[in-house]
Amino acid sequence: MFSDVTFAYPWMFYFLAVIPLMIFWYWKTGMRKETSIIYSSLKIFEGMPVSWKERLRHVPIVLRCLAIVFLIIALARPQSFSSGQNVTTEGIDVVMALDISGSMVSEDLKPNRVEAVKNVVEKFIENRPNDRIGLVVFSREAFTQCPITIDHSVLINLLKKIGPGMVPDGTAIGNGIADAVGRLKDSKAKSKVIILLTDGENNAGEIDPLTAADIAKAYGIRVYTIGAGTEGEAPYPVQTPFGVRYQMMPSEVDEPLLKNIAEITGGMFFRATDNTALNNIYYKIDKLEKTKIEVTSYRNAAELFSDWLNVGFILILLELILSKTVFKKIP
């Protein structure tokens, strides 16, 4: 009954000491009260059944004591407190620009490049619940897989559906950056970021990568670039009449270009040669681009005295009614 309840005036409970005094006074006055009618003998009343009124004759004093208990509790002012936090975020809008060209099925990263990237990006998204994040994919062309959103469950579902073959093969890095910029240019966020991952050289698209980087810089967007793939050659699966065979294909990450894009926009360049390095890169970016969270605590009090007060008055009223009717004493 009193769990999570506090009292504004707990000293009021000292007045409960009046209850035993009332009971003592009731007993004392009952013992001293003189009878109105005197009989020479009460033997004629022996064996008569006791009426229910006689059995319940003490109900009024019980009601009066209970009423005083309830009124004292009400005067002690019981309160229930609820607390919580208001969270204010200084938002960061992020667009993931992922290469889905044919070479992303190379298996130097396990199980292959594109699946390794999807696994790491999913964890990155889950670690940033307060940020709006979008997804752009590119090959020979670029398109938005998911606009920037706070609904990360939808974003992750769309992330899982991407893969090579969705668009004609090629690597249009400039188009990928430009599409991502289009999603961020009107953002009111304090910080706007593109995380671009590719495993090849720019060989397609209408927009030069450095021109796209200049556009990103003009809108205050930082671009973190990641070159995925081992140095030298990587195993590439090829379907043959005898099943899947592997041939070694050169890994052609254009590091100078990616470094230049990052430098122009105030971002950083990273190289992911294995799964561990890829995880570490997204972990570092996650730490570099942290959302500022302001937490304001609050504590609200709910007054509970009214119910106790109402019950106390009801008991007093009931005691008065019963004393003047059913349990009325005739002198």
Secondary structure, DSSP 4 states (H G I P E B T S, - for coil): --TTEEES-GGGGGGGGHHHHHHHHHHHHHHHPPPSS--S--GGGTTPPPPHHHHTTTHHHHHHHHHHHHHHHHHT-EEEEEEEEEEEEE-EEEEEEEE-SGGGG-SSSSS-HHHHHHHHHHHHHHT-TTSEEEEEEESSSEEEEEEEES-HHHHHHHHHT--TTSS-SS--HHHHHHHHHHHHTT---SEEEEEEEESS-----SS-HHHHHHHHHHTTEEEEEEEES-SSEEEEEEEETTEEEEEEEE----HHHHHHHHHHHT--EEEE-SHHHHHHHHHHHHHHTPPEEEEEEEEEEEE-HHHHHHHHHHHHHHHHHHHHTTTPPP-
